[in-house]
Amino acid sequence: MSAPTAKKIAQVFRLTDQEAIIIRKVLKGELPTKAFKLTDYERQYGAAERRLIVVNKIIDGHGVEALADRDDNSSSYLPHAIYINTGDTYSPTILFDYHTRNFSLTTWGDYVERHPKWFD
């Protein structure tokens, strides 16, 4: 899994170098989410989701949300990505793309624009 650099994380979110290093280690799986206080509910999610939950707490985000579409013929939930809500469609965030299995520093609005076939 790739992840943004600590330097870029620190710059974008106005964090200390140490906070950014911790975030990068969490995203890369080098610092397990078990080291952080998670609720039973938060622990039920997969690794990528738990990592973003931890990072959300560090950057004081507004929660982890999904970008998904629905198959018109069923009620199945088909997520393409998850991201930390940072307050605006074009505010920088950390996003996990289920197709590439990578974390990136982007905006969720830019992600949607790059993938018009998935989102109407």
N, C-alpha and C positions, 0 to 999 in steps of 0.2 A: 504494500500500500504506500502510495506516495502522499506527502503532506507538505504544506507550505513551510518555508524556512522560518526559524525562530526570529530572525531579523525582520522579516516581512510581517510576521504576526505582531511583534512588538510595535512596529511602526504603525500599522493599520489600526490596532486596538489601543494604542497608547499605553502599553504595558511595560513593566520592567523587563530587562533581559531574562531574569530568572523566571518570571511568570511565563514568558514566551517559550522558554526552554521546556518548562513543565508541560505546557499545552502541546508542543510538538511531540514530546515523549508520549503523552497520552494518545495522540492521534496515531502515532506509529506503533502503538502497542508495547512500547518499551517501559511504560509506567502503567501497571494494571489499574483498572478502575476500582478494584477492591481496596485500593489505598485511599479512596475517597468515600465520604459519607453519602450513600445512596439509599433511598427508600426501598422497601420490598417491591413496590410497583416499578420503580426505575430499574431494579436489578433484573426484571423479567425480560428485558429487551436484549437484542443481539449486540455483538461487540461494537459495531459502528454506532449504533444508537446510544449505547452507554457512554462511549467516548465523547460524543457530542453533548450529552447531558452534563458530563463533568466539565467540559470546556464552557458550556453555557453558564454554569455556576461561577467559573473563574472570571469570565468577561462580563458577568451580570447581564446576560441576554434575556430575551423574553420567551424562552422555551425553544424546544426542538419541534420543527414542523416538517411535513412531507409535501413533496410535489408529485402528484399522481394524476392518473386519468382513470376513468371507469370504462369498462367494456360495456357497450350499449346493450349487449344481449345477456349480461349477468350482473350480479352485484359484487363481483370480485374487485378487490382493491389492488391496483397495480402501481406501486411507488417507483418512480424513476430516481428520486434523490430525496435526501433529508438535509435540513440546514438549520442553523441557529437563527431565530428571528431576532434581528437587530433593529427593528423598528420601521424600516422602510424597504420597499421593493428594490431600490438601488443602493442601499447601504451595504458596505462590505460585510461579508459573512463567511463562515466556513461551511462548506457544502460537501456532502458525501454522495457520490454518483454510484448507484448500484450497478450500472453497466460497466464502468471502468474500474470499480472497486477502489477509487482514490478519493482523497480529501483534497479540496482546492479552496483557495481564497478568491471569492467572486461575489456576485450579487445573485440573488435568486431570479431577479428580472432578466439579467443577462443570460442565465442558464436557460430560461424558458425561450428567450429569443433565439438562442443557438439551436434549439430543438423544436421547431414549429410543428413537425409532424406528430409530436406527442401531446401538444397542448393546443387547443382551439383558440 
